[in-house]
């Protein structure tokens, strides 16, 4: 699938990006990208996103140095969500944890 | 983290759900859930979502039989995205593929 075929949200121009460790398969974070962020990721091999709070393109690690080298990009059947398979050069989470998904849902009686 | 602490989108009442195979760590699909869908997932141990196209609660496999037994739920640092760790009882994708993410982004010269 080509970048031109990706389906960005009509209202926001974004699609969700799941970042997964290419080696361990651990899910590191979830963020959003516009077309420019995907294109820049493809061109540079470093994960780029669109920050909804700062309303601008965002190179992961631009301040922290914790960049992610993108090894591959997978696209779902609808073309409206992607996975960046990465080699992380540091923790994904601003808390210093390796992954942003370091909490469990505790009220899970049925689980 | 408790269900009450999850941050659903103010406009849509939804949050993104990543479905990951609890054993192989393969990412199977991405969908959305409202509070009711998360609560029903917790209560029944089967993955529930909110279908944006059909605008209703959706039990994965309700028609196909391809249910997903939810083993755990992880929450990201912002509380606005979750992972269902599941044991799939059939393919996740309506195409019959095991995962919805069965396509690569082909125009990836830098990757």
gemmi code that builds the backbone of each chain (N, CA, C; Angstrom):
import gemmi

chains = {
    "A": [
        ("UNK", (0.836, -1.198, 0.000), (0.000, 0.000, 0.000), (0.876, 1.255, 0.000)),
        ("UNK", (0.474, 2.239, -0.781), (1.265, 3.465, -0.879), (0.727, 4.543, 0.073)),
        ("UNK", (1.573, 5.515, 0.406), (1.158, 6.593, 1.315), (-0.108, 7.261, 0.779)),
        ("UNK", (-0.195, 7.388, -0.529), (-1.342, 8.056, -1.153), (-2.650, 7.310, -0.888)),
        ("UNK", (-2.535, 6.026, -0.557), (-3.736, 5.223, -0.325), (-4.203, 5.240, 1.133)),
        ("UNK", (-3.380, 5.799, 2.013), (-3.767, 5.849, 3.432), (-4.991, 6.740, 3.605)),
        ("UNK", (-5.865, 6.337, 4.526), (-7.091, 7.116, 4.766), (-6.970, 7.908, 6.060)),
        ("UNK", (-6.634, 9.164, 5.902), (-6.563, 10.048, 7.068), (-7.968, 10.526, 7.396)),
        ("UNK", (-8.224, 10.752, 8.682), (-9.544, 11.196, 9.112), (-9.940, 12.484, 8.380)),
        ("UNK", (-11.155, 12.499, 7.876), (-11.602, 13.643, 7.068), (-11.611, 14.951, 7.849)),
        ("UNK", (-11.945, 14.832, 9.118), (-12.076, 16.044, 9.930), (-10.713, 16.531, 10.417)),
        ("UNK", (-9.874, 15.578, 10.907), (-8.624, 15.970, 11.559), (-7.397, 15.834, 10.658)),
        ("UNK", (-7.511, 15.035, 9.600), (-6.351, 14.798, 8.744), (-5.346, 13.847, 9.368)),
        ("UNK", (-5.765, 13.142, 10.426), (-4.840, 12.271, 11.158), (-5.252, 10.815, 11.072)),
        ("UNK", (-4.295, 9.930, 11.335), (-4.630, 8.526, 11.583), (-3.813, 8.043, 12.775)),
        ("UNK", (-4.329, 7.043, 13.492), (-3.611, 6.527, 14.650), (-2.398, 5.699, 14.250)),
        ("UNK", (-1.324, 5.863, 15.005), (-0.086, 5.117, 14.785), (0.241, 4.322, 16.048)),
        ("UNK", (0.382, 3.024, 15.886), (0.828, 2.179, 16.986), (2.321, 1.973, 16.813)),
        ("UNK", (3.091, 2.203, 17.856), (4.540, 2.001, 17.780), (4.886, 0.709, 18.521)),
        ("UNK", (5.465, -0.231, 17.762), (5.778, -1.542, 18.328), (7.268, -1.819, 18.188)),
        ("UNK", (7.871, -2.349, 19.240), (9.273, -2.750, 19.188), (9.420, -3.878, 18.166)),
        ("UNK", (10.259, -3.659, 17.152), (10.394, -4.627, 16.059), (10.948, -5.960, 16.546)),
        ("UNK", (11.682, -5.937, 17.630), (12.309, -7.168, 18.108), (11.470, -7.870, 19.177)),
        ("UNK", (11.122, -7.141, 20.231), (10.395, -7.767, 21.351), (8.897, -7.834, 21.106)),
        ("UNK", (8.395, -7.057, 20.117), (6.958, -6.966, 19.807), (6.162, -6.274, 20.906)),
        ("UNK", (6.853, -5.639, 21.827), (6.161, -4.862, 22.855), (5.575, -3.599, 22.212)),
        ("UNK", (4.350, -3.250, 22.589), (3.752, -2.007, 22.108), (4.275, -0.874, 22.987)),
        ("UNK", (4.898, 0.123, 22.367), (5.585, 1.165, 23.119), (4.730, 2.406, 23.358)),
        ("UNK", (3.925, 2.774, 22.382), (3.111, 3.983, 22.497), (2.085, 4.027, 21.380)),
        ("UNK", (1.139, 4.939, 21.514), (0.186, 5.219, 20.446), (0.132, 6.721, 20.248)),
        ("UNK", (0.172, 7.153, 19.006), (0.112, 8.582, 18.728), (-0.602, 8.767, 17.393)),
        ("UNK", (-0.575, 9.979, 16.868), (-1.273, 10.263, 15.610), (-0.305, 10.847, 14.585)),
        ("UNK", (-0.611, 10.628, 13.332), (0.216, 11.191, 12.262), (-0.669, 11.778, 11.180)),
        ("UNK", (-0.217, 12.864, 10.591), (-0.829, 13.350, 9.356), (0.036, 12.852, 8.187)),
        ("UNK", (-0.362, 13.200, 6.979), (0.374, 12.683, 5.832), (1.844, 13.104, 5.864)),
        ("UNK", (2.071, 14.353, 6.259), (3.443, 14.862, 6.292), (4.303, 14.052, 7.277)),
        ("UNK", (3.719, 13.699, 8.413), (4.469, 12.931, 9.417), (4.834, 11.548, 8.889)),
        ("UNK", (3.894, 10.916, 8.171), (4.191, 9.596, 7.596), (5.276, 9.734, 6.536)),
        ("UNK", (5.138, 10.747, 5.676), (6.129, 10.936, 4.606), (7.520, 11.211, 5.186)),
        ("UNK", (7.563, 12.013, 6.250), (8.849, 12.329, 6.861), (9.454, 11.091, 7.532)),
        ("UNK", (8.602, 10.249, 8.079), (9.058, 8.993, 8.680), (9.678, 8.096, 7.615)),
        ("UNK", (8.996, 8.001, 6.472), (9.494, 7.190, 5.363), (10.836, 7.732, 4.867)),
        ("UNK", (10.901, 9.067, 4.746), (12.088, 9.691, 4.158), (13.301, 9.606, 5.072)),
        ("UNK", (13.069, 9.785, 6.375), (14.202, 9.867, 7.302), (14.483, 8.559, 8.024)),
        ("UNK", (13.477, 7.658, 8.084), (13.656, 6.428, 8.844), (13.544, 6.640, 10.341)),
        ("UNK", (13.084, 7.820, 10.757), (12.873, 8.116, 12.180), (11.387, 8.422, 12.398)),
        ("UNK", (10.842, 7.961, 13.525), (9.399, 8.108, 13.734), (9.000, 9.573, 13.939)),
        ("UNK", (8.043, 9.998, 13.117), (7.456, 11.335, 13.216), (5.959, 11.198, 13.466)),
        ("UNK", (5.415, 12.163, 14.177), (3.991, 12.179, 14.506), (3.463, 13.603, 14.365)),
        ("UNK", (2.145, 13.735, 14.581), (1.569, 15.065, 14.678), (1.055, 15.226, 16.092)),
        ("UNK", (1.554, 16.218, 16.778), (1.124, 16.467, 18.147), (-0.176, 17.258, 18.144)),
        ("UNK", (-1.229, 16.643, 18.683), (-2.527, 17.328, 18.714), (-2.526, 18.462, 19.733)),
        ("UNK", (-1.747, 18.341, 20.793), (-1.728, 19.403, 21.800), (-0.893, 20.599, 21.328)),
        ("UNK", (0.235, 20.292, 20.711), (1.105, 21.384, 20.239), (0.786, 21.793, 18.808)),
        ("UNK", (-0.092, 21.028, 18.169), (-0.556, 21.303, 16.808), (0.597, 21.514, 15.829)),
        ("UNK", (1.527, 20.568, 15.870), (2.639, 20.635, 14.926), (3.289, 19.272, 14.750)),
        ("UNK", (4.047, 19.139, 13.673), (4.807, 17.928, 13.409), (5.796, 17.702, 14.555)),
        ("UNK", (6.053, 16.440, 14.826), (6.818, 16.107, 16.016), (7.719, 14.925, 15.705)),
        ("UNK", (9.026, 15.146, 15.807), (9.999, 14.050, 15.695), (10.171, 13.462, 17.080)),
        ("UNK", (9.819, 12.189, 17.236), (9.984, 11.542, 18.539), (11.444, 11.612, 18.947)),
        ("UNK", (11.699, 12.160, 20.115), (13.068, 12.264, 20.614), (13.733, 13.588, 20.302)),
        ("UNK", (12.988, 14.504, 19.679), (13.609, 15.777, 19.280), (14.148, 16.537, 20.500)),
        ("UNK", (13.504, 16.340, 21.658), (14.008, 16.987, 22.880), (14.732, 15.997, 23.787)),
        ("UNK", (14.149, 14.812, 23.928), (14.697, 13.817, 24.864), (15.883, 13.051, 24.294)),
        ("UNK", (15.980, 13.032, 22.964), (17.015, 12.216, 22.333), (16.596, 10.761, 22.151)),
        ("UNK", (15.432, 10.418, 22.686), (14.950, 9.039, 22.592), (14.247, 8.778, 21.261)),
        ("UNK", (15.049, 8.788, 20.201), (14.491, 8.569, 18.870), (14.132, 7.107, 18.662)),
        ("UNK", (13.364, 6.861, 17.604), (12.979, 5.493, 17.239), (13.311, 5.284, 15.766)),
        ("UNK", (14.182, 4.331, 15.484), (14.526, 3.999, 14.102), (13.443, 3.073, 13.555)),
        ("UNK", (12.802, 3.504, 12.473), (11.661, 2.754, 11.936), (12.141, 1.714, 10.933)),
        ("UNK", (11.834, 0.453, 11.230), (12.293, -0.657, 10.403), (11.275, -1.031, 9.338)),
        ("UNK", (10.003, -0.798, 9.634), (8.950, -1.167, 8.697), (7.661, -0.465, 9.116)),
        ("UNK", (6.743, -0.337, 8.175), (5.435, 0.246, 8.480), (4.365, -0.699, 7.947)),
        ("UNK", (3.462, -1.101, 8.840), (2.350, -1.969, 8.453), (1.061, -1.143, 8.418)),
        ("UNK", (0.146, -1.556, 7.554), (-1.108, -0.822, 7.370), (-2.265, -1.781, 7.566)),
        ("UNK", (-3.341, -1.325, 8.206), (-4.457, -2.250, 8.417), (-5.341, -2.339, 7.165)),
        ("UNK", (-6.277, -3.267, 7.209), (-7.070, -3.594, 6.019), (-7.864, -2.408, 5.494)),
        ("UNK", (-8.223, -1.482, 6.382), (-8.981, -0.299, 5.958), (-8.071, 0.843, 5.516)),
        ("UNK", (-6.788, 0.727, 5.781), (-5.860, 1.802, 5.430), (-5.968, 3.011, 6.338)),
        ("UNK", (-6.626, 2.834, 7.499), (-6.813, 4.000, 8.375), (-6.100, 3.881, 9.724)),
        ("UNK", (-5.154, 2.942, 9.810), (-4.316, 2.833, 11.012), (-3.010, 2.169, 10.589)),
        ("UNK", (-1.910, 2.579, 11.213), (-0.613, 1.998, 10.847), (0.172, 1.588, 12.089)),
        ("UNK", (1.127, 0.711, 11.861), (2.088, 0.311, 12.896), (3.476, 0.735, 12.426)),
        ("UNK", (4.192, 1.480, 13.272), (5.620, 1.692, 13.038), (6.350, 0.588, 13.816)),
        ("UNK", (7.092, -0.250, 13.120), (7.945, -1.236, 13.799), (9.305, -0.588, 13.997)),
        ("UNK", (9.712, -0.422, 15.249), (10.877, 0.407, 15.527), (11.939, -0.286, 16.364)),
        ("UNK", (13.129, 0.312, 16.279), (14.214, -0.008, 17.197), (14.373, 1.232, 18.073)),
        ("UNK", (13.885, 1.170, 19.321), (13.910, 2.369, 20.167), (15.310, 2.662, 20.699)),
        ("UNK", (15.679, 3.943, 20.710), (17.001, 4.333, 21.214), (16.900, 4.893, 22.633)),
        ("UNK", (15.828, 4.521, 23.320), (15.607, 4.992, 24.686), (14.163, 4.733, 25.043)),
        ("UNK", (13.739, 5.080, 26.245), (12.355, 4.841, 26.660), (11.369, 5.619, 25.793)),
        ("UNK", (10.209, 5.006, 25.532), (9.187, 5.684, 24.734), (8.417, 6.689, 25.576)),
        ("UNK", (8.294, 6.403, 26.862), (7.406, 7.201, 27.710), (8.149, 8.374, 28.354)),
        ("UNK", (7.430, 9.503, 28.478), (8.023, 10.675, 29.115), (8.294, 10.430, 30.601)),
        ("UNK", (7.689, 9.365, 31.157), (7.928, 9.027, 32.567), (9.240, 8.277, 32.757)),
        ("UNK", (9.870, 7.904, 31.627), (11.111, 7.132, 31.712), (10.888, 5.637, 31.587)),
        ("UNK", (9.615, 5.233, 31.563), (9.316, 3.803, 31.375), (9.573, 3.436, 29.906)),
        ("UNK", (9.887, 2.178, 29.684), (10.185, 1.715, 28.326), (8.965, 1.866, 27.418)),
        ("UNK", (7.788, 1.584, 27.978), (6.553, 1.702, 27.209), (5.561, 2.625, 27.918)),
        ("UNK", (4.745, 3.298, 27.141), (3.689, 4.124, 27.741), (2.596, 3.261, 28.370)),
        ("UNK", (2.518, 2.000, 27.924), (1.466, 1.111, 28.430), (1.971, 0.329, 29.640)),
        ("UNK", (2.330, 1.039, 30.690), (2.888, 0.378, 31.866), (1.873, 0.265, 33.001)),
        ("UNK", (0.617, 0.580, 32.723), (-0.432, 0.412, 33.735), (-1.441, -0.641, 33.302)),
        ("UNK", (-1.943, -1.387, 34.285), (-3.019, -2.330, 34.015), (-4.332, -1.702, 34.448)),
        ("UNK", (-5.421, -2.134, 33.799), (-6.742, -1.745, 34.264), (-7.030, -2.635, 35.472)),
        ("UNK", (-7.156, -2.019, 36.625), (-7.220, -2.816, 37.859), (-8.624, -3.345, 38.160)),
        ("UNK", (-9.634, -2.618, 37.723), (-11.002, -3.059, 38.024), (-11.460, -4.071, 36.984)),
        ("UNK", (-10.781, -5.197, 36.955), (-11.043, -6.199, 35.923), (-11.464, -7.526, 36.531)),
        ("UNK", (-12.598, -7.541, 37.223), (-13.013, -8.764, 37.917), (-13.212, -9.947, 36.983)),
        ("UNK", (-13.651, -9.665, 35.764), (-13.941, -10.770, 34.843), (-12.694, -11.305, 34.163)),
        ("UNK", (-11.577, -10.618, 34.358), (-10.373, -11.008, 33.605), (-9.499, -11.962, 34.411)),
    ],
    "B": [
        ("UNK", (-5.101, 1.268, 37.266), (-6.025, 2.334, 36.837), (-7.441, 1.770, 36.690)),
        ("UNK", (-8.417, 2.545, 37.130), (-9.806, 2.086, 37.084), (-10.508, 2.604, 35.832)),
        ("UNK", (-11.585, 1.930, 35.444), (-12.339, 2.349, 34.256), (-12.745, 3.815, 34.374)),
        ("UNK", (-13.078, 4.233, 35.596), (-13.528, 5.610, 35.829), (-12.433, 6.624, 35.511)),
        ("UNK", (-11.188, 6.171, 35.497), (-10.072, 7.092, 35.251), (-9.706, 7.193, 33.769)),
        ("UNK", (-10.287, 6.328, 32.946), (-9.970, 6.366, 31.513), (-10.467, 7.676, 30.917)),
        ("UNK", (-9.697, 8.202, 29.958), (-10.075, 9.479, 29.333), (-10.619, 9.234, 27.935)),
        ("UNK", (-11.933, 9.219, 27.843), (-12.576, 9.067, 26.543), (-12.608, 10.438, 25.865)),
        ("UNK", (-12.528, 10.432, 24.553), (-12.526, 11.680, 23.787), (-13.778, 12.500, 24.121)),
        ("UNK", (-13.575, 13.763, 24.374), (-14.695, 14.622, 24.805), (-15.789, 14.730, 23.750)),
        ("UNK", (-15.371, 14.735, 22.501), (-16.341, 14.918, 21.422), (-17.061, 13.613, 21.093)),
        ("UNK", (-16.286, 12.507, 21.005), (-16.863, 11.247, 20.518), (-17.209, 10.261, 21.637)),
        ("UNK", (-16.611, 10.447, 22.814), (-16.832, 9.495, 23.896), (-16.074, 8.184, 23.701)),
        ("UNK", (-15.118, 8.183, 22.779), (-14.397, 6.952, 22.440), (-12.918, 7.052, 22.799)),
        ("UNK", (-12.279, 5.896, 22.914), (-10.818, 5.853, 22.954), (-10.357, 4.700, 22.072)),
        ("UNK", (-9.141, 4.808, 21.526), (-8.622, 3.746, 20.665), (-8.219, 2.506, 21.466)),
        ("UNK", (-8.517, 1.353, 20.884), (-8.175, 0.072, 21.498), (-7.279, -0.701, 20.532)),
        ("UNK", (-6.111, -1.075, 21.005), (-5.222, -1.937, 20.236), (-5.451, -3.361, 20.735)),
        ("UNK", (-5.667, -4.282, 19.808), (-5.872, -5.678, 20.196), (-4.610, -6.459, 19.856)),
        ("UNK", (-4.007, -7.028, 20.888), (-2.737, -7.739, 20.713), (-2.887, -9.183, 21.188)),
        ("UNK", (-2.341, -10.107, 20.419), (-2.335, -11.516, 20.819), (-1.479, -11.661, 22.079)),
        ("UNK", (-2.101, -12.168, 23.150), (-1.414, -12.249, 24.446), (-0.206, -13.171, 24.397)),
        ("UNK", (-0.211, -14.111, 23.473), (0.881, -15.082, 23.423), (1.958, -14.679, 22.411)),
        ("UNK", (1.545, -14.435, 21.178), (2.535, -14.148, 20.135), (2.942, -12.680, 20.111)),
        ("UNK", (2.141, -11.803, 20.770), (2.372, -10.354, 20.796), (2.114, -9.702, 19.440)),
        ("UNK", (1.515, -10.443, 18.533), (1.133, -9.860, 17.244), (-0.023, -8.879, 17.465)),
        ("UNK", (0.033, -7.739, 16.788), (-1.087, -6.795, 16.849), (-2.131, -7.249, 15.840)),
        ("UNK", (-3.348, -7.489, 16.309), (-4.375, -8.092, 15.472), (-5.289, -7.065, 14.814)),
        ("UNK", (-5.606, -5.983, 15.508), (-6.526, -4.983, 14.961), (-6.505, -3.735, 15.838)),
        ("UNK", (-7.107, -2.676, 15.317), (-7.313, -1.463, 16.100), (-8.753, -1.057, 15.936)),
        ("UNK", (-9.400, -0.719, 17.040), (-10.790, -0.286, 16.961), (-11.030, 0.739, 18.067)),
        ("UNK", (-12.282, 1.084, 18.305), (-12.597, 2.101, 19.309), (-13.586, 1.548, 20.323)),
        ("UNK", (-13.528, 2.075, 21.523), (-14.475, 1.663, 22.566), (-15.000, 2.888, 23.302)),
        ("UNK", (-16.253, 2.831, 23.692), (-16.778, 3.805, 24.646), (-16.737, 3.150, 26.032)),
        ("UNK", (-17.194, 3.881, 27.032), (-17.112, 3.348, 28.397), (-17.882, 2.028, 28.527)),
        ("UNK", (-19.043, 1.987, 27.905), (-19.877, 0.783, 27.996), (-19.147, -0.432, 27.408)),
        ("UNK", (-18.458, -0.217, 26.289), (-17.738, -1.331, 25.643), (-16.620, -1.848, 26.544)),
        ("UNK", (-15.901, -0.932, 27.199), (-14.835, -1.362, 28.108), (-15.439, -2.108, 29.293)),
        ("UNK", (-16.517, -1.564, 29.841), (-17.152, -2.210, 30.995), (-17.665, -3.601, 30.633)),
        ("UNK", (-18.241, -3.725, 29.460), (-18.765, -5.018, 29.031), (-17.620, -6.013, 28.781)),
        ("UNK", (-16.503, -5.516, 28.279), (-15.319, -6.359, 28.086), (-14.828, -6.885, 29.431)),
        ("UNK", (-14.768, -5.992, 30.410), (-14.326, -6.383, 31.751), (-15.281, -7.418, 32.346)),
        ("UNK", (-16.577, -7.176, 32.170), (-17.591, -8.024, 32.807), (-17.666, -9.408, 32.168)),
        ("UNK", (-17.533, -9.452, 30.839), (-17.736, -10.719, 30.133), (-16.432, -11.442, 29.797)),
        ("UNK", (-15.321, -10.691, 29.776), (-14.059, -11.296, 29.364), (-13.954, -11.506, 27.866)),
        ("UNK", (-14.888, -10.897, 27.117), (-14.850, -10.968, 25.645), (-14.710, -9.545, 25.110)),
        ("UNK", (-13.933, -9.388, 24.026), (-13.652, -8.041, 23.540), (-14.896, -7.392, 22.938)),
        ("UNK", (-15.211, -6.201, 23.442), (-16.311, -5.381, 22.930), (-15.745, -4.050, 22.443)),
        ("UNK", (-16.393, -3.491, 21.443), (-15.975, -2.226, 20.869), (-17.207, -1.369, 20.586)),
        ("UNK", (-16.954, -0.152, 20.096), (-18.053, 0.662, 19.594), (-17.819, 0.853, 18.101)),
        ("UNK", (-18.777, 0.427, 17.311), (-18.646, 0.574, 15.866), (-19.067, 1.977, 15.460)),
        ("UNK", (-18.112, 2.729, 14.899), (-18.415, 4.100, 14.479), (-19.306, 4.115, 13.254)),
        ("UNK", (-19.189, 3.091, 12.389), (-20.018, 3.072, 11.185), (-21.454, 2.645, 11.513)),
        ("UNK", (-21.579, 1.645, 12.384), (-22.919, 1.165, 12.734), (-23.487, 1.913, 13.943)),
        ("UNK", (-22.643, 2.715, 14.577), (-23.033, 3.528, 15.734), (-23.706, 2.714, 16.836)),
        ("UNK", (-23.040, 1.612, 17.163), (-23.565, 0.798, 18.272), (-22.465, -0.080, 18.868)),
        ("UNK", (-22.742, -0.577, 20.064), (-21.842, -1.498, 20.732), (-21.679, -2.748, 19.875)),
        ("UNK", (-20.488, -3.328, 19.947), (-20.159, -4.402, 19.031), (-19.323, -5.445, 19.760)),
        ("UNK", (-19.860, -6.661, 19.848), (-19.098, -7.790, 20.386), (-18.332, -8.403, 19.227)),
        ("UNK", (-17.005, -8.381, 19.324), (-16.182, -8.971, 18.258), (-16.551, -10.443, 18.112)),
        ("UNK", (-16.925, -10.851, 16.911), (-17.290, -12.239, 16.663), (-18.776, -12.512, 16.783)),
        ("UNK", (-19.568, -11.459, 17.018), (-21.012, -11.674, 17.216), (-21.654, -12.299, 15.971)),
        ("UNK", (-21.091, -11.999, 14.803), (-21.611, -12.621, 13.576), (-20.694, -13.737, 13.075)),
        ("UNK", (-19.387, -13.473, 13.101), (-18.419, -14.435, 12.538), (-18.101, -15.579, 13.485)),
        ("UNK", (-18.357, -15.378, 14.775), (-17.958, -16.381, 15.757), (-16.504, -16.246, 16.186)),
        ("UNK", (-15.772, -15.348, 15.549), (-14.349, -15.171, 15.861), (-14.166, -14.253, 17.078)),
        ("UNK", (-14.581, -14.741, 18.230), (-14.465, -13.949, 19.453), (-13.021, -13.883, 19.922)),
        ("UNK", (-12.790, -12.954, 20.854), (-11.464, -12.798, 21.450), (-11.614, -12.826, 22.968)),
        ("UNK", (-10.982, -13.784, 23.605), (-11.014, -13.865, 25.066), (-9.954, -12.903, 25.613)),
        ("UNK", (-10.390, -11.957, 26.431), (-9.486, -10.910, 26.905), (-8.810, -11.354, 28.197)),
        ("UNK", (-7.482, -11.392, 28.149), (-6.687, -11.875, 29.279), (-6.270, -10.744, 30.205)),
        ("UNK", (-6.102, -9.555, 29.640), (-5.649, -8.416, 30.428), (-5.911, -7.144, 29.637)),
        ("UNK", (-5.972, -6.034, 30.333), (-6.130, -4.737, 29.665), (-5.051, -3.806, 30.197)),
        ("UNK", (-4.269, -3.233, 29.274), (-3.224, -2.277, 29.641), (-3.681, -0.871, 29.251)),
        ("UNK", (-3.224, 0.111, 29.999), (-3.631, 1.496, 29.783), (-2.386, 2.346, 29.604)),
        ("UNK", (-2.421, 3.310, 28.706), (-1.214, 4.118, 28.513), (-1.128, 5.226, 29.567)),
        ("UNK", (0.006, 5.910, 29.569), (0.304, 6.873, 30.636), (-0.706, 8.002, 30.713)),
        ("UNK", (-1.344, 8.349, 29.600), (-2.346, 9.415, 29.583), (-3.742, 8.904, 29.891)),
        ("UNK", (-3.915, 7.598, 29.900), (-5.235, 7.017, 30.154), (-6.191, 7.172, 28.988)),
        ("UNK", (-5.643, 7.468, 27.806), (-6.536, 7.701, 26.670), (-6.359, 6.688, 25.537)),
        ("UNK", (-5.712, 5.568, 25.830), (-5.598, 4.462, 24.868), (-5.388, 3.183, 25.664)),
        ("UNK", (-5.937, 2.086, 25.168), (-5.798, 0.819, 25.893), (-5.388, -0.301, 24.952)),
        ("UNK", (-4.837, -1.349, 25.533), (-4.520, -2.590, 24.819), (-5.369, -3.701, 25.415)),
        ("UNK", (-6.100, -4.413, 24.577), (-6.713, -5.662, 25.006), (-5.727, -6.775, 24.651)),
        ("UNK", (-5.249, -7.502, 25.638), (-4.401, -8.677, 25.375), (-5.327, -9.872, 25.287)),
        ("UNK", (-5.368, -10.512, 24.126), (-6.414, -11.501, 23.886), (-5.884, -12.858, 23.436)),
        ("UNK", (-6.759, -13.830, 23.594), (-6.575, -15.145, 22.990), (-7.636, -15.230, 21.896)),
        ("UNK", (-7.227, -15.081, 20.628), (-8.215, -15.041, 19.541), (-8.752, -16.427, 19.215)),
        ("UNK", (-10.056, -16.500, 18.975), (-10.680, -17.782, 18.640), (-10.937, -17.892, 17.136)),
        ("UNK", (-10.167, -17.126, 16.359), (-10.320, -17.128, 14.914), (-9.630, -15.896, 14.374)),
        ("UNK", (-9.634, -15.707, 13.061), (-8.982, -14.546, 12.475), (-9.616, -13.241, 12.947)),
        ("UNK", (-8.786, -12.207, 13.126), (-9.309, -10.906, 13.548), (-9.913, -10.155, 12.370)),
        ("UNK", (-9.370, -10.396, 11.189), (-9.740, -9.579, 10.025), (-10.929, -10.174, 9.273)),
        ("UNK", (-11.788, -9.293, 8.772), (-12.956, -9.740, 7.997), (-12.523, -10.390, 6.676)),
        ("UNK", (-11.252, -10.196, 6.285), (-10.750, -10.818, 5.060), (-10.343, -12.269, 5.297)),
        ("UNK", (-10.337, -12.685, 6.568), (-9.926, -14.042, 6.896), (-8.474, -14.130, 7.319)),
        ("UNK", (-7.752, -12.997, 7.204), (-6.356, -12.978, 7.663), (-6.333, -12.953, 9.196)),
        ("UNK", (-5.267, -13.481, 9.765), (-5.139, -13.545, 11.223), (-5.133, -12.139, 11.836)),
        ("UNK", (-4.471, -11.231, 11.155), (-4.395, -9.857, 11.635), (-4.887, -8.893, 10.562)),
        ("UNK", (-5.459, -7.767, 10.991), (-5.862, -6.728, 10.036), (-4.649, -6.019, 9.445)),
        ("UNK", (-3.513, -6.109, 10.146), (-2.306, -5.423, 9.679), (-1.476, -6.359, 8.799)),
        ("UNK", (-2.042, -6.792, 7.694), (-1.341, -7.739, 6.826), (-0.761, -7.072, 5.584)),
        ("UNK", (-0.796, -5.730, 5.542), (-0.178, -5.014, 4.427), (0.998, -4.179, 4.909)),
        ("UNK", (2.017, -4.081, 4.057), (3.142, -3.198, 4.337), (2.963, -1.913, 3.545)),
        ("UNK", (3.524, -0.833, 4.056), (3.593, 0.397, 3.282), (4.724, 0.201, 2.286)),
        ("UNK", (4.383, 0.190, 1.004), (5.379, -0.205, 0.012), (6.316, 0.936, -0.397)),
        ("UNK", (5.808, 2.151, -0.337), (6.643, 3.283, -0.773), (7.521, 3.750, 0.395)),
        ("UNK", (8.406, 2.858, 0.794), (9.237, 3.132, 1.962), (10.710, 3.103, 1.612)),
        ("UNK", (11.144, 4.005, 0.756), (12.536, 3.959, 0.284), (13.554, 4.120, 1.396)),
        ("UNK", (13.182, 4.867, 2.433), (14.140, 5.107, 3.508), (14.195, 3.989, 4.516)),
        ("UNK", (13.281, 2.999, 4.384), (13.202, 1.974, 5.433), (14.000, 0.730, 5.058)),
    ],
}
model = gemmi.Model(1)
for chain_id, residues in chains.items():
    chain = gemmi.Chain(chain_id)
    for i, (resn, *xyz) in enumerate(residues, 1):
        res = gemmi.Residue()
        res.name, res.seqid = resn, gemmi.SeqId(i, " ")
        for name, pos in zip(("N", "CA", "C"), xyz):
            atom = gemmi.Atom()
            atom.name, atom.element = name, gemmi.Element(name[0])
            atom.pos, atom.b_iso = gemmi.Position(*pos), 0.0
            res.add_atom(atom)
        chain.add_residue(res)
    model.add_chain(chain)
structure = gemmi.Structure()
structure.add_model(model)
structure.setup_entities()
